[in-house]
Amino acid sequence: MNAKPGVGQQSMGDIAPELAELTDRLRSGDVWQRPQLAPRERSPASVAALIALNRGEQLPFHLHRTRDNGISRDERVEPVTHLALHAGWPCAASAVSALRALETATTP
């Protein structure tokens, strides 16, 4: 067993341990490590889905992952503008708030 608990265990293990275990298993191997897409390609897809579905609570975590996976600021911002056309302005505006928070949290 890993010495460091996974994201699922950290965020929901105290309330929903089985959901946390499934989350960690899917994130660490079953889906995220499949060779058809690299994490750099999977991260923006996850962010786009969260924006389109207006799932703002999970968005900050996944935006951090895009940065960790080498996605530049411009590469994070442009899809938000594009998604405004397909998912709606409120979804895009909410995503801008999450992008702003990411910049604030990572700027010295």
Secondary structure, DSSP 8 states (H G I E B T S, - for coil): --SS--HHHHHHTTT-HHHHHHHHHIIIIITTT-TTS-HHHHHHHHHHHHHHTT-TTTHHHHHHHHHHTT--HHHHHHHHHHHHHHH-HHHHHHHHHHHHHHHHHH--
